[in-house]
Amino acid sequence: MVENEARKFRTLFLSDVHLGSKGAKASFLLDFLKYHDADTIYLVGDIVDGWRLRRSWHWPQEHNDIVQKLLRKSRKGARILYIAGNHDEFLRDFQGTHFGGIEVMDRTMHETADGRKFLVIHGDQFDVVVRNARHIAYLGDWAYDAALAINTIMNKVRRMLGLRYWSFSAWAKFRVKKAVNFIGSFQTVVSDEARRIGADGVICGHIHHATIEQIDGIEYINTGDWVESCTAIVEHFDGRMELLSWTHLIGEQAGFAPVIRLDDKRPKAANAA
């Protein structure tokens, strides 16, 4: 990738940045935003972590830089829509409001360049623990912080050894049977909601598990997060969806491109060989 050259997309989807938490990979997201632009940007919830900010204030300059970067993209013509999540649920009281050109809402529909309709929603509305057992959700949040602390220490060592970023917390989560079962159940119920309202697919966040896959005829897309996997979803100008993973800072080794993973699993035609 040439220095200062930005890839341009029709739409960019980001979620679960958790600004205000020590686990937020702000430097990676700033680097990503430097090299990626879009006509429309969806912030699919948990961009700001109100839960952690209530416990203790943590807002370094990099977190402010991300906010300013997004506002700058808005001033330059990008349409930015902020879908509230559970960690920034306070924004649900401001649906329909514009902050610096950023539109706030609880959910919306996105139509791709090739005419498909996607429900865009954070997804916490379908998490039984978050909705009905908030104290358990807070406890789980604390445990997640502990895993991220281990993650930070491990990756400091890996950087000293010249190794890429690797998420211990994500690795551990997907080896716990209950976590895997929860992800499967979440994907199913969110896809069912998309089917109920007549959408072709759903784009969500919440569970920090980036993917593009088909679930009973519904295209399920999860944007991932910026505390573990550092992922985003982009829509190309032909409507094709792509999952990007940004786990390497260009500034650290000039001339080396980041890892970009293509995970477009749009089904082939029924009569395809």
MIKOLNU-572491 format. One record per residue: residue in three letters; x, y, z of N, C-alpha, C in turn. Coordinates in pm, whole numbers, plus 50000, padded with zeros to 5 digits. Example, Ala and Ser with C-alpha at 12.3 -4.5 7.8 and 13.67 -1.06 7.14 Angstrom:
% MIKOLNU-572491
> resn | npx | npy | npz | capx | capy | capz | cpx | cpy | cpz
> ALA | 51319 | 49431 | 50780 | 51230 | 49550 | 50780 | 51320 | 49670 | 50780
> SER | 51285 | 49775 | 50708 | 51367 | 49894 | 50714 | 51290 | 50003 | 50787
//
This chain:
% MIKOLNU-572491
> resn | npx | npy | npz | capx | capy | capz | cpx | cpy | cpz
> MET | 50085 | 49880 | 50000 | 50000 | 50000 | 50000 | 50088 | 50124 | 50000
> VAL | 50064 | 50214 | 49910 | 50142 | 50337 | 49899 | 50111 | 50427 | 50018
> GLU | 50215 | 50496 | 50071 | 50196 | 50586 | 50183 | 50087 | 50688 | 50155
> ASN | 49996 | 50706 | 50251 | 49887 | 50803 | 50244 | 49778 | 50766 | 50143
> GLU | 49786 | 50650 | 50082 | 49681 | 50608 | 49988 | 49570 | 50539 | 50065
> ALA | 49447 | 50587 | 50051 | 49333 | 50529 | 50122 | 49247 | 50450 | 50024
> ARG | 49202 | 50332 | 50068 | 49108 | 50254 | 49989 | 48969 | 50314 | 50009
> LYS | 48892 | 50325 | 49902 | 48761 | 50386 | 49909 | 48653 | 50279 | 49887
> PHE | 48553 | 50280 | 49974 | 48444 | 50184 | 49968 | 48310 | 50257 | 49966
> ARG | 48207 | 50184 | 49929 | 48072 | 50243 | 49934 | 48027 | 50259 | 50079
> THR | 48052 | 50154 | 50161 | 48006 | 50158 | 50300 | 48108 | 50090 | 50389
> LEU | 48121 | 50143 | 50510 | 48210 | 50087 | 50612 | 48129 | 50062 | 50739
> PHE | 48146 | 49944 | 50800 | 48076 | 49909 | 50923 | 48178 | 49878 | 51032
> LEU | 48167 | 49950 | 51145 | 48256 | 49929 | 51259 | 48171 | 49911 | 51384
> SER | 48218 | 49831 | 51478 | 48146 | 49821 | 51606 | 48242 | 49784 | 51717
> ASP | 48192 | 49794 | 51839 | 48261 | 49745 | 51958 | 48404 | 49795 | 51970
> VAL | 48418 | 49927 | 51959 | 48549 | 49991 | 51976 | 48579 | 50007 | 52125
> HIS | 48478 | 50033 | 52205 | 48489 | 50046 | 52350 | 48585 | 50157 | 52392
> LEU | 48568 | 50275 | 52330 | 48644 | 50391 | 52374 | 48610 | 50421 | 52519
> GLY | 48711 | 50450 | 52598 | 48690 | 50470 | 52740 | 48733 | 50349 | 52821
> SER | 48769 | 50242 | 52753 | 48821 | 50123 | 52820 | 48968 | 50107 | 52785
> LYS | 49043 | 50046 | 52875 | 49186 | 50026 | 52850 | 49211 | 49920 | 52743
> GLY | 49109 | 49840 | 52714 | 49125 | 49735 | 52615 | 49110 | 49782 | 52471
> ALA | 49060 | 49903 | 52450 | 49038 | 49952 | 52313 | 49170 | 49963 | 52237
> LYS | 49173 | 49906 | 52117 | 49293 | 49913 | 52032 | 49285 | 50039 | 51946
> ALA | 49295 | 50155 | 52013 | 49276 | 50284 | 51947 | 49379 | 50308 | 51838
> SER | 49504 | 50271 | 51862 | 49609 | 50296 | 51762 | 49584 | 50218 | 51634
> PHE | 49531 | 50095 | 51648 | 49500 | 50014 | 51530 | 49384 | 50076 | 51451
> LEU | 49282 | 50123 | 51523 | 49167 | 50182 | 51454 | 49205 | 50314 | 51386
> LEU | 49286 | 50394 | 51452 | 49332 | 50518 | 51389 | 49408 | 50488 | 51261
> ASP | 49494 | 50387 | 51265 | 49570 | 50346 | 51147 | 49475 | 50298 | 51038
> PHE | 49376 | 50219 | 51076 | 49277 | 50168 | 50980 | 49201 | 50283 | 50914
> LEU | 49154 | 50378 | 50994 | 49076 | 50491 | 50940 | 49160 | 50579 | 50848
> LYS | 49289 | 50581 | 50871 | 49378 | 50659 | 50785 | 49380 | 50602 | 50643
> TYR | 49370 | 50470 | 50633 | 49385 | 50403 | 50504 | 49254 | 50353 | 50444
> HIS | 49140 | 50389 | 50505 | 49011 | 50344 | 50455 | 48908 | 50456 | 50463
> ASP | 48840 | 50482 | 50353 | 48734 | 50582 | 50346 | 48609 | 50518 | 50288
> ALA | 48494 | 50580 | 50315 | 48368 | 50529 | 50261 | 48268 | 50643 | 50249
> ASP | 48175 | 50627 | 50155 | 48068 | 50726 | 50141 | 47977 | 50727 | 50263
> THR | 47953 | 50607 | 50320 | 47868 | 50594 | 50438 | 47940 | 50508 | 50541
> ILE | 47936 | 50551 | 50667 | 48000 | 50477 | 50776 | 47894 | 50447 | 50882
> TYR | 47879 | 50319 | 50914 | 47790 | 50277 | 51022 | 47874 | 50244 | 51145
> LEU | 47843 | 50305 | 51257 | 47904 | 50272 | 51385 | 47803 | 50183 | 51457
> VAL | 47828 | 50052 | 51460 | 47725 | 49956 | 51496 | 47730 | 49922 | 51647
> GLY | 47735 | 50025 | 51730 | 47720 | 50008 | 51873 | 47846 | 49982 | 51952
> ASP | 47841 | 50017 | 52080 | 47953 | 50002 | 52174 | 48079 | 50072 | 52125
> ILE | 48060 | 50185 | 52060 | 48175 | 50266 | 52019 | 48236 | 50330 | 52143
> VAL | 48151 | 50383 | 52229 | 48193 | 50437 | 52359 | 48149 | 50339 | 52467
> ASP | 48236 | 50315 | 52565 | 48204 | 50220 | 52671 | 48160 | 50294 | 52797
> GLY | 48030 | 50323 | 52803 | 47975 | 50394 | 52918 | 47984 | 50314 | 53046
> TRP | 47977 | 50180 | 53037 | 47985 | 50097 | 53158 | 48118 | 50119 | 53230
> ARG | 48227 | 50117 | 53153 | 48359 | 50130 | 53215 | 48387 | 50275 | 53257
> LEU | 48337 | 50370 | 53180 | 48359 | 50510 | 53216 | 48288 | 50545 | 53347
> ARG | 48177 | 50478 | 53375 | 48109 | 50501 | 53502 | 48190 | 50446 | 53619
> ARG | 48264 | 50338 | 53595 | 48346 | 50279 | 53702 | 48471 | 50360 | 53727
> SER | 48539 | 50402 | 53621 | 48660 | 50485 | 53634 | 48685 | 50553 | 53500
> TRP | 48726 | 50679 | 53507 | 48745 | 50758 | 53386 | 48876 | 50722 | 53318
> HIS | 48868 | 50685 | 53191 | 48987 | 50654 | 53110 | 48962 | 50706 | 52969
> TRP | 49025 | 50816 | 52934 | 49003 | 50874 | 52801 | 49134 | 50938 | 52751
> PRO | 49227 | 50854 | 52705 | 49355 | 50907 | 52655 | 49337 | 50982 | 52523
> GLN | 49441 | 51051 | 52480 | 49435 | 51133 | 52361 | 49396 | 51052 | 52237
> GLU | 49443 | 50929 | 52227 | 49410 | 50846 | 52110 | 49260 | 50825 | 52096
> HIS | 49189 | 50814 | 52208 | 49044 | 50795 | 52202 | 48978 | 50921 | 52149
> ASN | 49025 | 51034 | 52193 | 48974 | 51162 | 52141 | 49008 | 51176 | 51992
> ASP | 49125 | 51128 | 51953 | 49167 | 51136 | 51812 | 49073 | 51057 | 51721
> ILE | 49023 | 50943 | 51771 | 48928 | 50865 | 51690 | 48800 | 50943 | 51668
> VAL | 48749 | 51005 | 51775 | 48627 | 51086 | 51762 | 48650 | 51198 | 51661
> GLN | 48763 | 51266 | 51672 | 48793 | 51377 | 51581 | 48809 | 51328 | 51437
> LYS | 48869 | 51208 | 51420 | 48887 | 51151 | 51287 | 48751 | 51125 | 51221
> LEU | 48657 | 51071 | 51297 | 48524 | 51043 | 51243 | 48450 | 51172 | 51211
> LEU | 48461 | 51272 | 51299 | 48397 | 51401 | 51274 | 48456 | 51467 | 51149
> ARG | 48585 | 51449 | 51129 | 48650 | 51506 | 51010 | 48598 | 51438 | 50884
> LYS | 48579 | 51306 | 50889 | 48524 | 51235 | 50773 | 48382 | 51284 | 50745
> SER | 48306 | 51311 | 50850 | 48170 | 51364 | 50833 | 48174 | 51501 | 50764
> ARG | 48263 | 51587 | 50809 | 48274 | 51721 | 50749 | 48315 | 51714 | 50602
> LYS | 48388 | 51608 | 50566 | 48434 | 51593 | 50428 | 48329 | 51526 | 50339
> GLY | 48212 | 51494 | 50396 | 48102 | 51443 | 50313 | 48053 | 51304 | 50343
> ALA | 48121 | 51230 | 50430 | 48074 | 51095 | 50462 | 47947 | 51103 | 50548
> ARG | 47851 | 51019 | 50519 | 47734 | 51007 | 50605 | 47767 | 50906 | 50714
> ILE | 47750 | 50946 | 50842 | 47784 | 50857 | 50953 | 47659 | 50833 | 51037
> LEU | 47627 | 50705 | 51058 | 47510 | 50665 | 51137 | 47559 | 50587 | 51259
> TYR | 47517 | 50628 | 51376 | 47559 | 50567 | 51502 | 47442 | 50484 | 51556
> ILE | 47459 | 50350 | 51554 | 47360 | 50259 | 51609 | 47399 | 50230 | 51753
> ALA | 47314 | 50267 | 51848 | 47350 | 50250 | 51989 | 47356 | 50102 | 52028
> GLY | 47449 | 50071 | 52121 | 47461 | 49936 | 52175 | 47432 | 49936 | 52324
> ASN | 47466 | 49828 | 52392 | 47439 | 49822 | 52536 | 47540 | 49902 | 52618
> HIS | 47664 | 49909 | 52575 | 47764 | 49986 | 52650 | 47748 | 50136 | 52627
> ASP | 47685 | 50175 | 52519 | 47655 | 50318 | 52496 | 47503 | 50338 | 52484
> GLU | 47430 | 50264 | 52568 | 47284 | 50265 | 52562 | 47225 | 50402 | 52596
> PHE | 47303 | 50488 | 52663 | 47254 | 50623 | 52694 | 47215 | 50699 | 52567
> LEU | 47274 | 50660 | 52454 | 47244 | 50728 | 52328 | 47104 | 50693 | 52276
> ARG | 47045 | 50587 | 52327 | 46911 | 50550 | 52281 | 46807 | 50655 | 52321
> ASP | 46843 | 50740 | 52416 | 46755 | 50851 | 52454 | 46763 | 50966 | 52354
> PHE | 46856 | 50956 | 52257 | 46877 | 51066 | 52163 | 46854 | 51022 | 52018
> GLN | 46771 | 50918 | 51999 | 46743 | 50871 | 51863 | 46689 | 50984 | 51778
> GLY | 46741 | 50996 | 51655 | 46698 | 51102 | 51564 | 46778 | 51229 | 51578
> THR | 46867 | 51233 | 51679 | 46950 | 51352 | 51701 | 47076 | 51344 | 51617
> HIS | 47129 | 51460 | 51579 | 47255 | 51469 | 51506 | 47359 | 51533 | 51596
> PHE | 47475 | 51468 | 51610 | 47587 | 51523 | 51684 | 47703 | 51542 | 51587
> GLY | 47731 | 51667 | 51553 | 47841 | 51694 | 51460 | 47821 | 51628 | 51326
> GLY | 47694 | 51610 | 51286 | 47666 | 51546 | 51157 | 47648 | 51396 | 51168
> ILE | 47666 | 51339 | 51287 | 47649 | 51195 | 51308 | 47506 | 51167 | 51355
> GLU | 47435 | 51081 | 51282 | 47295 | 51049 | 51313 | 47288 | 50934 | 51414
> VAL | 47207 | 50950 | 51519 | 47194 | 50847 | 51623 | 47062 | 50773 | 51606
> MET | 47066 | 50639 | 51615 | 46945 | 50557 | 51602 | 46965 | 50424 | 51672
> ASP | 46856 | 50350 | 51687 | 46861 | 50220 | 51754 | 46882 | 50106 | 51654
> ARG | 46826 | 50118 | 51535 | 46842 | 50021 | 51427 | 46806 | 50091 | 51298
> THR | 46844 | 50032 | 51187 | 46808 | 50089 | 51057 | 46819 | 49980 | 50951
> MET | 46779 | 50012 | 50828 | 46793 | 49921 | 50715 | 46894 | 49981 | 50618
> HIS | 46982 | 49896 | 50567 | 47080 | 49939 | 50468 | 47056 | 49863 | 50339
> GLU | 47051 | 49936 | 50228 | 47036 | 49873 | 50097 | 47170 | 49877 | 50024
> THR | 47217 | 49762 | 49981 | 47346 | 49753 | 49912 | 47333 | 49799 | 49767
> ALA | 47446 | 49814 | 49702 | 47448 | 49859 | 49563 | 47377 | 49761 | 49471
> ASP | 47374 | 49633 | 49508 | 47306 | 49533 | 49425 | 47164 | 49505 | 49472
> GLY | 47109 | 49592 | 49559 | 46968 | 49586 | 49593 | 46928 | 49500 | 49711
> ARG | 47023 | 49441 | 49782 | 46989 | 49362 | 49899 | 46963 | 49452 | 50019
> LYS | 46874 | 49410 | 50107 | 46839 | 49490 | 50226 | 46890 | 49420 | 50352
> PHE | 46963 | 49496 | 50433 | 47021 | 49444 | 50557 | 46969 | 49521 | 50678
> LEU | 46924 | 49446 | 50778 | 46895 | 49505 | 50908 | 47030 | 49536 | 50973
> VAL | 47048 | 49661 | 51020 | 47171 | 49699 | 51091 | 47132 | 49727 | 51236
> ILE | 47188 | 49648 | 51326 | 47150 | 49656 | 51467 | 47269 | 49608 | 51550
> HIS | 47286 | 49662 | 51671 | 47399 | 49618 | 51752 | 47383 | 49471 | 51789
> GLY | 47266 | 49434 | 51841 | 47239 | 49294 | 51871 | 47215 | 49262 | 52017
> ASP | 47244 | 49357 | 52108 | 47223 | 49330 | 52250 | 47076 | 49308 | 52283
> GLN | 46987 | 49356 | 52196 | 46843 | 49336 | 52217 | 46806 | 49188 | 52220
> PHE | 46894 | 49103 | 52165 | 46866 | 48959 | 52156 | 46954 | 48878 | 52250
> ASP | 47022 | 48947 | 52342 | 47107 | 48883 | 52442 | 47026 | 48875 | 52573
> VAL | 46983 | 48756 | 52609 | 46895 | 48738 | 52725 | 46962 | 48787 | 52853
> VAL | 47093 | 48765 | 52868 | 47163 | 48807 | 52990 | 47163 | 48958 | 53001
> VAL | 47196 | 49027 | 52892 | 47202 | 49173 | 52895 | 47064 | 49232 | 52923
> ARG | 46961 | 49172 | 52867 | 46827 | 49230 | 52881 | 46761 | 49195 | 53014
> ASN | 46789 | 49075 | 53069 | 46713 | 49029 | 53184 | 46793 | 48999 | 53310
> ALA | 46926 | 48997 | 53301 | 47009 | 48971 | 53419 | 47130 | 49062 | 53415
> ARG | 47105 | 49192 | 53432 | 47211 | 49291 | 53414 | 47328 | 49268 | 53510
> HIS | 47301 | 49222 | 53632 | 47410 | 49200 | 53728 | 47506 | 49092 | 53678
> ILE | 47453 | 48989 | 53609 | 47539 | 48885 | 53553 | 47620 | 48942 | 53436
> ALA | 47558 | 49030 | 53360 | 47628 | 49094 | 53249 | 47745 | 49177 | 53300
> TYR | 47724 | 49249 | 53411 | 47832 | 49329 | 53470 | 47945 | 49240 | 53520
> LEU | 47909 | 49125 | 53581 | 48010 | 49031 | 53628 | 48090 | 48976 | 53511
> GLY | 48019 | 48941 | 53404 | 48088 | 48893 | 53284 | 48179 | 48999 | 53226
> ASP | 48136 | 49126 | 53235 | 48217 | 49236 | 53186 | 48348 | 49246 | 53264
> TRP | 48338 | 49225 | 53397 | 48457 | 49228 | 53480 | 48554 | 49115 | 53441
> ALA | 48501 | 48995 | 53420 | 48584 | 48881 | 53382 | 48650 | 48906 | 53246
> TYR | 48575 | 48970 | 53157 | 48628 | 49002 | 53025 | 48744 | 49100 | 53037
> ASP | 48732 | 49198 | 53128 | 48842 | 49292 | 53152 | 48968 | 49218 | 53196
> ALA | 48950 | 49118 | 53283 | 49064 | 49040 | 53331 | 49133 | 48967 | 53216
> ALA | 49052 | 48909 | 53126 | 49109 | 48840 | 53011 | 49184 | 48937 | 52921
> LEU | 49129 | 49058 | 52905 | 49196 | 49158 | 52822 | 49327 | 49203 | 52885
> ALA | 49333 | 49207 | 53018 | 49457 | 49245 | 53086 | 49567 | 49142 | 53056
> ILE | 49531 | 49014 | 53060 | 49625 | 48908 | 53023 | 49666 | 48924 | 52878
> ASN | 49568 | 48958 | 52795 | 49592 | 48978 | 52653 | 49697 | 49086 | 52630
> THR | 49686 | 49198 | 52704 | 49778 | 49310 | 52690 | 49921 | 49269 | 52725
> ILE | 49936 | 49197 | 52836 | 50069 | 49154 | 52879 | 50131 | 49061 | 52776
> MET | 50053 | 48965 | 52728 | 50105 | 48869 | 52630 | 50150 | 48939 | 52502
> ASN | 50073 | 49039 | 52458 | 50108 | 49104 | 52333 | 50224 | 49201 | 52345
> LYS | 50250 | 49252 | 52466 | 50372 | 49331 | 52486 | 50494 | 49243 | 52465
> VAL | 50487 | 49120 | 52517 | 50596 | 49024 | 52498 | 50610 | 48988 | 52351
> ARG | 50496 | 48963 | 52284 | 50499 | 48927 | 52142 | 50560 | 49038 | 52057
> ARG | 50530 | 49164 | 52090 | 50586 | 49276 | 52014 | 50736 | 49285 | 52034
> MET | 50782 | 49256 | 52156 | 50926 | 49256 | 52183 | 50997 | 49149 | 52100
> LEU | 50923 | 49040 | 52072 | 50979 | 48930 | 51993 | 50956 | 48948 | 51843
> GLY | 50892 | 49061 | 51805 | 50868 | 49087 | 51664 | 50751 | 49010 | 51605
> LEU | 50662 | 48962 | 51692 | 50545 | 48886 | 51646 | 50424 | 48975 | 51634
> ARG | 50329 | 48933 | 51550 | 50207 | 49009 | 51530 | 50116 | 49002 | 51652
> TYR | 50019 | 49094 | 51656 | 49917 | 49093 | 51760 | 49837 | 48963 | 51753
> TRP | 49807 | 48905 | 51868 | 49726 | 48784 | 51877 | 49637 | 48795 | 52000
> SER | 49510 | 48759 | 51986 | 49413 | 48777 | 52094 | 49398 | 48651 | 52178
> PHE | 49453 | 48655 | 52300 | 49436 | 48545 | 52394 | 49290 | 48530 | 52434
> SER | 49222 | 48644 | 52459 | 49083 | 48639 | 52506 | 48992 | 48576 | 52402
> ALA | 49015 | 48608 | 52274 | 48934 | 48547 | 52168 | 48963 | 48398 | 52157
> TRP | 49091 | 48361 | 52170 | 49130 | 48220 | 52163 | 49063 | 48141 | 52275
> ALA | 49064 | 48197 | 52397 | 49005 | 48128 | 52511 | 48854 | 48116 | 52496
> LYS | 48791 | 48226 | 52450 | 48645 | 48227 | 52440 | 48593 | 48117 | 52348
> PHE | 48660 | 48095 | 52237 | 48609 | 48000 | 52140 | 48650 | 47856 | 52170
> ARG | 48713 | 47838 | 52286 | 48739 | 47702 | 52334 | 48654 | 47667 | 52454
> VAL | 48565 | 47756 | 52490 | 48470 | 47730 | 52597 | 48337 | 47693 | 52531
> LYS | 48287 | 47573 | 52559 | 48170 | 47520 | 52490 | 48049 | 47613 | 52504
> LYS | 48026 | 47668 | 52624 | 47909 | 47752 | 52644 | 47917 | 47879 | 52560
> ALA | 48038 | 47934 | 52547 | 48055 | 48054 | 52465 | 48024 | 48024 | 52319
> VAL | 48071 | 47909 | 52272 | 48045 | 47870 | 52133 | 47896 | 47850 | 52110
> ASN | 47829 | 47785 | 52206 | 47685 | 47764 | 52195 | 47608 | 47895 | 52196
> PHE | 47653 | 47989 | 52281 | 47587 | 48120 | 52288 | 47599 | 48193 | 52155
> ILE | 47717 | 48189 | 52094 | 47737 | 48256 | 51965 | 47643 | 48198 | 51860
> GLY | 47633 | 48065 | 51857 | 47543 | 48001 | 51761 | 47398 | 48041 | 51782
> SER | 47356 | 48047 | 51908 | 47218 | 48086 | 51939 | 47192 | 48231 | 51903
> PHE | 47290 | 48317 | 51931 | 47277 | 48459 | 51900 | 47262 | 48479 | 51749
> GLN | 47347 | 48413 | 51673 | 47343 | 48425 | 51528 | 47206 | 48383 | 51474
> THR | 47151 | 48277 | 51529 | 47022 | 48226 | 51483 | 46909 | 48324 | 51512
> VAL | 46903 | 48375 | 51636 | 46792 | 48462 | 51673 | 46799 | 48597 | 51602
> VAL | 46920 | 48649 | 51579 | 46934 | 48775 | 51506 | 46895 | 48755 | 51359
> SER | 46933 | 48642 | 51302 | 46895 | 48612 | 51164 | 46744 | 48594 | 51153
> ASP | 46683 | 48535 | 51254 | 46537 | 48519 | 51255 | 46468 | 48656 | 51253
> GLU | 46524 | 48753 | 51324 | 46466 | 48888 | 51324 | 46475 | 48951 | 51186
> ALA | 46588 | 48932 | 51118 | 46603 | 48984 | 50982 | 46499 | 48922 | 50889
> ARG | 46479 | 48791 | 50902 | 46379 | 48722 | 50819 | 46237 | 48773 | 50850
> ARG | 46211 | 48797 | 50978 | 46077 | 48841 | 51020 | 46038 | 48973 | 50955
> ILE | 46134 | 49063 | 50939 | 46104 | 49195 | 50882 | 46126 | 49200 | 50732
> GLY | 46158 | 49086 | 50670 | 46171 | 49081 | 50525 | 46305 | 49126 | 50471
> ALA | 46409 | 49125 | 50555 | 46543 | 49166 | 50509 | 46616 | 49046 | 50448
> ASP | 46716 | 49075 | 50366 | 46798 | 48969 | 50307 | 46910 | 48925 | 50400
> GLY | 46942 | 49012 | 50496 | 47051 | 48980 | 50587 | 47052 | 49074 | 50706
> VAL | 47150 | 49053 | 50793 | 47165 | 49136 | 50912 | 47313 | 49168 | 50932
> ILE | 47341 | 49291 | 50975 | 47476 | 49333 | 51009 | 47473 | 49378 | 51154
> CYS | 47551 | 49312 | 51239 | 47547 | 49341 | 51382 | 47686 | 49334 | 51443
> GLY | 47692 | 49354 | 51575 | 47817 | 49345 | 51649 | 47791 | 49265 | 51775
> HIS | 47829 | 49323 | 51889 | 47795 | 49276 | 52024 | 47878 | 49159 | 52074
> ILE | 47892 | 49051 | 51999 | 47955 | 48931 | 52053 | 48103 | 48919 | 52019
> HIS | 48159 | 49019 | 51953 | 48303 | 49022 | 51922 | 48347 | 48898 | 51844
> HIS | 48271 | 48863 | 51745 | 48304 | 48746 | 51662 | 48272 | 48780 | 51517
> ALA | 48373 | 48827 | 51444 | 48355 | 48872 | 51306 | 48336 | 48756 | 51211
> THR | 48235 | 48769 | 51124 | 48210 | 48662 | 51027 | 48114 | 48712 | 50920
> ILE | 48115 | 48644 | 50806 | 48014 | 48657 | 50702 | 47972 | 48515 | 50666
> GLU | 47846 | 48482 | 50691 | 47800 | 48346 | 50662 | 47650 | 48343 | 50635
> GLN | 47605 | 48233 | 50581 | 47464 | 48213 | 50552 | 47400 | 48131 | 50663
> ILE | 47286 | 48178 | 50716 | 47212 | 48105 | 50818 | 47068 | 48090 | 50770
> ASP | 47037 | 47973 | 50720 | 46901 | 47943 | 50671 | 46850 | 48049 | 50574
> GLY | 46933 | 48083 | 50475 | 46892 | 48176 | 50370 | 46910 | 48323 | 50404
> ILE | 46955 | 48354 | 50525 | 46981 | 48493 | 50566 | 47132 | 48515 | 50572
> GLU | 47179 | 48625 | 50513 | 47322 | 48654 | 50521 | 47352 | 48722 | 50654
> TYR | 47421 | 48650 | 50741 | 47456 | 48699 | 50874 | 47597 | 48758 | 50869
> ILE | 47607 | 48885 | 50907 | 47737 | 48952 | 50906 | 47761 | 49013 | 51044
> ASN | 47874 | 48981 | 51104 | 47913 | 49043 | 51231 | 48043 | 49118 | 51211
> THR | 48045 | 49243 | 51256 | 48159 | 49332 | 51231 | 48280 | 49301 | 51317
> GLY | 48261 | 49225 | 51425 | 48373 | 49195 | 51514 | 48393 | 49304 | 51618
> ASP | 48516 | 49348 | 51636 | 48544 | 49444 | 51743 | 48683 | 49504 | 51727
> TRP | 48714 | 49601 | 51815 | 48847 | 49665 | 51818 | 48908 | 49657 | 51958
> VAL | 48880 | 49546 | 52027 | 48951 | 49516 | 52151 | 49021 | 49380 | 52141
> GLU | 48974 | 49295 | 52051 | 49035 | 49163 | 52032 | 49083 | 49143 | 51889
> SER | 48988 | 49141 | 51795 | 49021 | 49098 | 51659 | 49056 | 49210 | 51563
> CYS | 49017 | 49335 | 51594 | 49045 | 49450 | 51507 | 48993 | 49425 | 51365
> THR | 48861 | 49420 | 51353 | 48799 | 49386 | 51225 | 48692 | 49488 | 51186
> ALA | 48662 | 49491 | 51058 | 48557 | 49578 | 51005 | 48497 | 49510 | 50882
> ILE | 48375 | 49552 | 50849 | 48308 | 49506 | 50727 | 48303 | 49622 | 50629
> VAL | 48332 | 49595 | 50503 | 48320 | 49698 | 50400 | 48230 | 49647 | 50288
> GLU | 48158 | 49740 | 50227 | 48079 | 49711 | 50108 | 48146 | 49776 | 49989
> HIS | 48178 | 49697 | 49887 | 48236 | 49751 | 49764 | 48126 | 49818 | 49682
> PHE | 48165 | 49889 | 49580 | 48069 | 49965 | 49500 | 47978 | 49876 | 49416
> ASP | 48010 | 49746 | 49408 | 47921 | 49652 | 49339 | 47829 | 49578 | 49437
> GLY | 47836 | 49613 | 49567 | 47751 | 49550 | 49667 | 47816 | 49433 | 49738
> ARG | 47934 | 49392 | 49694 | 48003 | 49279 | 49758 | 48051 | 49318 | 49898
> MET | 48030 | 49228 | 49993 | 48073 | 49250 | 50131 | 48207 | 49181 | 50156
> GLU | 48291 | 49247 | 50235 | 48423 | 49192 | 50265 | 48456 | 49217 | 50412
> LEU | 48518 | 49120 | 50474 | 48562 | 49132 | 50612 | 48711 | 49162 | 50614
> LEU | 48749 | 49274 | 50677 | 48889 | 49313 | 50686 | 48940 | 49294 | 50828
> SER | 49062 | 49245 | 50840 | 49128 | 49232 | 50970 | 49253 | 49318 | 50969
> TRP | 49266 | 49407 | 51068 | 49375 | 49506 | 51070 | 49456 | 49488 | 51199
> THR | 49548 | 49393 | 51198 | 49624 | 49360 | 51318 | 49771 | 49396 | 51305
> HIS | 49803 | 49485 | 51213 | 49942 | 49526 | 51192 | 49945 | 49675 | 51164
> LEU | 50020 | 49750 | 51244 | 50030 | 49895 | 51223 | 50128 | 49925 | 51111
> ILE | 50081 | 49991 | 51006 | 50166 | 50025 | 50893 | 50283 | 50113 | 50938
> GLY | 50254 | 50204 | 51030 | 50358 | 50296 | 51076 | 50476 | 50227 | 51141
> GLU | 50458 | 50105 | 51191 | 50568 | 50036 | 51257 | 50668 | 49980 | 51159
> GLN | 50621 | 49938 | 51040 | 50710 | 49884 | 50939 | 50664 | 49938 | 50804
> ALA | 50714 | 50054 | 50770 | 50672 | 50121 | 50646 | 50691 | 50029 | 50527
> GLY | 50588 | 50026 | 50442 | 50596 | 49946 | 50321 | 50530 | 49810 | 50334
> PHE | 50499 | 49767 | 50457 | 50435 | 49637 | 50476 | 50285 | 49657 | 50490
> ALA | 50209 | 49589 | 50406 | 50063 | 49602 | 50409 | 50006 | 49521 | 50524
> PRO | 49887 | 49559 | 50575 | 49823 | 49484 | 50683 | 49763 | 49354 | 50632
> VAL | 49733 | 49268 | 50725 | 49661 | 49146 | 50690 | 49519 | 49184 | 50652
> ILE | 49471 | 49141 | 50537 | 49334 | 49167 | 50494 | 49272 | 49032 | 50461
> ARG | 49168 | 48995 | 50534 | 49105 | 48865 | 50515 | 48975 | 48882 | 50439
> LEU | 48961 | 48813 | 50328 | 48836 | 48812 | 50253 | 48752 | 48696 | 50302
> ASP | 48630 | 48725 | 50344 | 48543 | 48622 | 50399 | 48403 | 48638 | 50343
> ASP | 48394 | 48659 | 50213 | 48265 | 48678 | 50148 | 48209 | 48541 | 50111
> LYS | 48101 | 48501 | 50179 | 48045 | 48367 | 50159 | 47906 | 48376 | 50099
> ARG | 47887 | 48468 | 50004 | 47757 | 48478 | 49940 | 47729 | 48348 | 49866
> PRO | 47611 | 48292 | 49881 | 47583 | 48161 | 49820 | 47587 | 48166 | 49669
> LYS | 47633 | 48055 | 49611 | 47634 | 48043 | 49466 | 47492 | 48016 | 49418
> ALA | 47470 | 48032 | 49289 | 47338 | 48004 | 49231 | 47305 | 47856 | 49253
> ALA | 47175 | 47827 | 49263 | 47131 | 47691 | 49296 | 47179 | 47589 | 49194
> ASN | 47192 | 47630 | 49068 | 47230 | 47534 | 48965 | 47380 | 47535 | 48938
> ALA | 47455 | 47603 | 49026 | 47599 | 47608 | 49004 | 47660 | 47471 | 49029
> ALA | 47766 | 47443 | 48957 | 47831 | 47313 | 48971 | 47909 | 47307 | 49101
//
